[in-house]
Amino acid sequence: MKSIKIYASVLVFSVGLISCEVRTTNVGNGNAKVKKIPPGQAKKIYGTKSAKPFAPGQNK
């Protein structure tokens, strides 16, 4: 009898856990601009010596 209660409680817990659903929705239009990080911050993240490759206007 004790094992039936344990199995039943595990079954109820499992069904409750599986039935949880997470939904994410995006509000707004799909053409929203993605915020870019500044060139100096990208330089720090990637460990390069110069920020020129990350700056869109610096083409030489």
Sequence and secondary structure as in RCSB ss.txt:
>XXXX:A:sequence
MKSIKIYASVLVFSVGLISCEVRTTNVGNGNAKVKKIPPGQAKKIYGTKSAKPFAPGQNK
>XXXX:A:secstr
 HHHHHHHHHHHHHHHHHT        S TT       HHHHHHHHT S SGGG TT   
